[in-house]
C-alpha cells in the first residue's frame, strides 16, 4: 500500500481504472456468494455484514479500522469518480489521479462532490410544517444531532432544510481528516440505526443515505468554504448518447446550465411545495 488509498466500493465485478492509489474494495463481502478477487471489507475489524444498511460505508469502516499506512484516503464508487472534465469525450481519462488529489490537498482540507439540487424525495425538511408530517428519518436525525452534537445544528439546517447537498458519500482527504470524520459519523449512524429500527422508519440502505447528509454537515462545520474543494463526479456507466446527457452538455457549453437549472428547480419546488 502506497501513501494514497482511494477506495473504490464495488459489489460486483468491474473494470477498475489503472491508476496508482486506487484500491477496489468488495463491499458486503461477508454476505456475498462470490469472491470478486480484490480487497474484501470483511477482513480485520469490520461491519461488512451490515452492508445492506450501510452500503459503501462498509468499505470506509474497514479502511478506518485497518489501513494505517496511507497519508491520503478517500472513497469513490465502481462507476462514480471525481473528474477534472465532466463532458470530455473519454471521461475515464479525466478521473482524478492520486497525484492530482495530493496536490489539491496542499490547498484544501477535503475534496467533495459538487452540490446538486435535491429532489423532494431526498429528505427535505420544512420550517413551516409540523414535525409529524415531515420526513421521519430526517426528523430523527435532527433530534439526534440536537442531542449529541448541538454545535452542528447550523450546518444541519443548511443541508436538511436547504435545496442543495453533495451526494454519494464520496470524499478524499488526509488520513487524519478521513479518520476524524469516521470517528464522528459511525457512532451517530449506529444510534440512528437503533432508534430508526425502534421507531419503524429504518428502510434498507437508510444509514447509507443519511450519511450523505452527515458528510455535508461535518465538512461544513469543520472547514471554512475556501478549504473545501468541490469537484464534478462522473458516472462512467451513463449513456452519453441519451438526450438528457446531450442537453446538459449543450447547456454547459453555452454557459447557461446553472441559471436554467435554478429556474427549472424553482418551478419544481413550487409544484412540490418545497
C-alpha positions as CSV (number, residue, x, y, z in Angstrom):
1,X,0.0,0.0,0.0
2,X,1.4,3.4,-1.0
3,X,0.8,6.8,0.6
4,X,-2.7,7.1,-1.1
5,X,-5.7,4.8,-0.8
6,X,-8.8,5.9,-2.6
7,X,-11.2,3.1,-2.0
8,X,-13.5,2.0,-4.9
9,X,-16.5,0.5,-3.3
10,X,-17.9,-2.3,-5.5
11,X,-20.4,-5.1,-5.0
12,X,-19.8,-6.7,-8.5
13,X,-17.0,-7.2,-11.0
14,X,-16.0,-4.1,-12.9
15,X,-13.1,-2.6,-14.8
16,X,-11.2,-0.5,-12.3
17,X,-9.1,2.5,-13.5
18,X,-5.4,1.6,-14.0
19,X,-4.3,4.4,-11.6
20,X,-1.9,4.4,-8.8
21,X,-3.5,4.9,-5.4
22,X,-6.9,3.5,-6.2
23,X,-8.0,0.4,-4.2
24,X,-11.0,-1.7,-5.2
25,X,-12.9,-3.0,-2.2
26,X,-15.6,-5.6,-2.3
27,X,-18.3,-4.3,-0.1
28,X,-20.7,-6.7,1.7
29,X,-18.1,-9.4,1.2
30,X,-19.4,-11.2,4.3
31,X,-22.8,-11.6,2.6
32,X,-21.5,-12.4,-0.9
33,X,-21.6,-15.8,-2.6
34,X,-18.5,-15.0,-4.7
35,X,-15.1,-13.5,-4.1
36,X,-14.5,-10.8,-6.6
37,X,-10.7,-11.1,-6.4
38,X,-9.9,-7.8,-4.8
39,X,-9.7,-6.4,-1.3
40,X,-12.6,-7.6,0.9
41,X,-14.3,-5.5,3.5
42,X,-14.8,-8.4,5.9
43,X,-11.1,-8.7,7.0
44,X,-9.9,-7.4,10.3
45,X,-12.3,-5.2,12.3
46,X,-15.3,-4.6,10.0
47,X,-19.1,-4.1,9.6
48,X,-19.2,-6.0,6.3
49,X,-22.4,-7.9,7.3
50,X,-24.2,-4.6,7.6
51,X,-23.7,-3.6,4.0
52,X,-27.4,-3.8,3.1
53,X,-27.9,-1.0,5.6
54,X,-24.6,0.9,5.3
55,X,-23.9,0.5,1.6
56,X,-20.4,1.8,0.6
57,X,-19.7,2.8,4.1
58,X,-18.6,-0.7,5.0
59,X,-15.5,-0.1,2.9
60,X,-14.9,3.2,4.7
61,X,-15.3,1.5,8.1
62,X,-12.8,-1.2,7.0
63,X,-10.3,1.3,5.9
64,X,-10.7,3.5,9.0
65,X,-10.1,0.5,11.3
66,X,-7.4,-1.4,9.2
67,X,-5.4,0.9,7.0
68,X,-2.6,2.7,8.9
69,X,-0.1,3.4,6.1
70,X,-1.7,5.9,3.6
71,X,-1.4,9.6,4.2
72,X,-4.3,10.3,1.9
73,X,-7.5,8.3,1.9
74,X,-10.8,8.6,0.1
75,X,-13.9,6.8,-1.1
76,X,-15.5,6.6,-4.6
77,X,-17.7,4.1,-6.4
78,X,-17.1,1.5,-9.1
79,X,-18.9,3.7,-11.5
80,X,-18.7,7.2,-10.0
81,X,-15.4,9.1,-9.8
82,X,-14.1,12.6,-9.2
83,X,-13.2,14.0,-12.6
84,X,-11.4,17.1,-14.0
85,X,-13.7,17.5,-17.1
86,X,-17.2,16.1,-16.8
87,X,-18.0,16.3,-20.5
88,X,-14.8,15.2,-22.1
89,X,-15.1,12.6,-24.9
90,X,-13.4,10.0,-22.8
91,X,-14.5,10.6,-19.2
92,X,-12.4,7.8,-17.8
93,X,-9.3,9.6,-18.9
94,X,-10.4,12.5,-16.7
95,X,-10.6,10.6,-13.4
96,X,-8.6,12.4,-10.7
97,X,-5.3,10.8,-10.2
98,X,-3.8,10.2,-6.8
99,X,-1.0,12.8,-7.5
100,X,-3.6,15.4,-8.5
101,X,-5.6,14.6,-5.3
102,X,-2.5,15.1,-3.2
103,X,-1.7,18.4,-5.0
104,X,-5.3,19.7,-4.3
105,X,-5.0,18.7,-0.6
106,X,-2.0,21.0,-0.3
107,X,-4.5,23.9,-0.8
108,X,-7.7,22.3,0.5
109,X,-8.7,20.2,3.5
110,X,-11.2,17.9,1.8
111,X,-12.5,17.0,-1.7
112,X,-16.2,16.5,-2.0
113,X,-18.7,16.2,-4.9
114,X,-20.2,19.4,-6.2
115,X,-23.5,20.1,-4.5
116,X,-26.6,19.4,-6.6
117,X,-30.3,20.3,-6.3
118,X,-32.2,18.0,-4.1
119,X,-35.4,16.2,-5.2
120,X,-38.3,16.3,-2.9
121,X,-37.8,12.7,-2.0
122,X,-34.2,13.4,-0.8
123,X,-35.2,14.2,2.8
124,X,-36.1,17.9,2.6
125,X,-37.3,19.3,5.9
126,X,-39.7,22.3,6.2
127,X,-39.7,25.0,8.9
128,X,-43.4,25.7,8.5
129,X,-44.8,22.2,8.8
130,X,-45.5,20.0,11.9
131,X,-42.7,17.5,12.6
132,X,-45.1,14.6,12.5
133,X,-45.9,15.4,8.9
134,X,-42.3,15.5,7.6
135,X,-39.7,13.0,6.5
136,X,-39.4,10.8,9.6
137,X,-35.8,9.7,9.2
138,X,-34.6,13.3,8.8
139,X,-36.6,14.4,11.8
140,X,-35.0,11.6,13.8
141,X,-31.5,12.7,12.5
142,X,-32.3,16.2,13.6
143,X,-33.2,15.1,17.1
144,X,-30.0,13.0,17.3
145,X,-27.8,15.9,16.2
146,X,-29.6,18.2,18.6
147,X,-28.9,15.9,21.5
148,X,-25.5,14.6,20.7
149,X,-23.7,17.4,18.9
150,X,-25.8,20.6,19.0
151,X,-22.9,22.7,17.7
152,X,-23.6,21.0,14.3
153,X,-27.2,22.3,14.1
154,X,-26.5,25.3,11.9
155,X,-24.8,23.0,9.4
156,X,-27.7,20.5,9.7
157,X,-30.2,23.3,8.9
158,X,-28.2,24.3,5.9
159,X,-28.4,20.9,4.2
160,X,-31.6,19.3,5.6
161,X,-33.7,22.4,5.1
162,X,-31.8,23.7,2.1
163,X,-32.1,22.8,-1.5
164,X,-28.6,21.6,-2.3
165,X,-26.3,18.9,-1.0
166,X,-23.4,16.7,-2.0
167,X,-24.4,13.1,-2.5
168,X,-22.6,9.8,-2.9
169,X,-20.6,9.6,0.4
170,X,-17.5,10.4,-1.7
171,X,-14.5,12.2,-0.3
172,X,-10.8,12.5,-0.5
173,X,-8.8,13.9,2.4
174,X,-5.8,13.3,4.6
175,X,-5.8,10.2,6.7
176,X,-6.3,12.3,9.8
177,X,-9.4,14.0,8.4
178,X,-10.8,10.7,7.0
179,X,-10.4,9.1,10.4
180,X,-11.7,12.1,12.4
181,X,-14.9,12.1,10.2
182,X,-15.3,8.4,10.5
183,X,-14.9,8.5,14.3
184,X,-17.7,11.2,14.4
185,X,-20.0,9.7,11.9
186,X,-20.2,5.9,12.7
187,X,-21.3,6.3,16.3
188,X,-24.0,8.7,15.2
189,X,-25.1,6.2,12.5
190,X,-25.1,3.3,15.0
191,X,-27.5,5.2,17.2
192,X,-29.6,6.3,14.3
193,X,-29.8,2.7,13.1
194,X,-31.0,1.6,16.6
195,X,-33.5,4.4,17.1
196,X,-34.8,4.1,13.5
197,X,-35.4,0.4,13.9
198,X,-37.3,1.0,17.2
199,X,-39.4,3.8,15.5
200,X,-40.1,1.6,12.4
201,X,-38.5,4.1,10.0
202,X,-35.4,2.2,9.1
203,X,-35.7,1.1,5.4
204,X,-33.0,-0.8,3.6
205,X,-29.9,1.4,2.8
206,X,-31.2,4.2,5.1
207,X,-27.9,4.6,7.0
208,X,-26.1,4.9,3.7
209,X,-28.5,7.6,2.7
210,X,-28.4,9.5,6.0
211,X,-24.6,9.5,6.0
212,X,-24.6,11.6,2.8
213,X,-26.1,14.4,4.8
214,X,-23.7,13.7,7.7
215,X,-20.7,14.2,5.4
216,X,-22.0,17.6,4.2
217,X,-22.8,18.6,7.8
218,X,-19.4,17.6,9.2
219,X,-17.4,19.2,6.5
220,X,-19.4,22.5,6.6
221,X,-19.0,22.7,10.4
222,X,-15.3,21.9,10.4
223,X,-13.9,23.7,7.4
224,X,-14.3,27.2,6.0
225,X,-15.8,27.2,2.5
226,X,-12.5,28.1,0.9
227,X,-10.9,24.9,2.3
228,X,-13.4,22.6,0.7
229,X,-12.7,21.6,-2.9
230,X,-15.9,20.7,-4.8
231,X,-15.3,18.6,-8.0
232,X,-17.6,17.1,-10.6
233,X,-18.5,13.4,-10.3
234,X,-18.9,11.3,-13.5
235,X,-20.9,8.2,-13.8
236,X,-18.8,6.1,-16.1
237,X,-21.8,3.9,-17.0
238,X,-24.1,6.8,-18.0
239,X,-25.4,6.6,-21.6
240,X,-23.6,9.6,-23.2
241,X,-25.9,9.4,-26.2
242,X,-29.0,9.9,-24.1
243,X,-31.0,13.1,-24.8
244,X,-30.7,14.2,-21.2
245,X,-26.9,13.9,-21.2
246,X,-26.7,15.8,-24.5
247,X,-28.9,18.5,-23.3
248,X,-26.8,19.0,-20.1
249,X,-23.6,19.1,-22.1
250,X,-25.1,21.7,-24.5
251,X,-26.2,23.9,-21.7
252,X,-22.8,23.7,-20.1
253,X,-21.0,24.6,-23.3
254,X,-23.4,27.6,-23.7
255,X,-22.6,28.7,-20.1
256,X,-26.2,28.7,-19.1
257,X,-26.6,25.4,-17.2
258,X,-26.7,26.9,-13.8
259,X,-29.4,29.6,-14.5
260,X,-31.5,27.1,-16.4
261,X,-31.2,24.6,-13.6
262,X,-32.0,27.2,-11.0
263,X,-35.2,28.3,-12.9
264,X,-36.4,24.8,-13.5
265,X,-35.9,23.7,-9.9
266,X,-37.6,26.8,-8.7
267,X,-40.7,25.7,-10.7
268,X,-40.3,22.1,-9.4
269,X,-40.1,23.2,-5.8
270,X,-43.1,25.4,-6.2
271,X,-45.1,22.5,-7.6
272,X,-43.9,20.2,-4.9
273,X,-44.5,22.8,-2.2
274,X,-40.8,22.7,-1.1
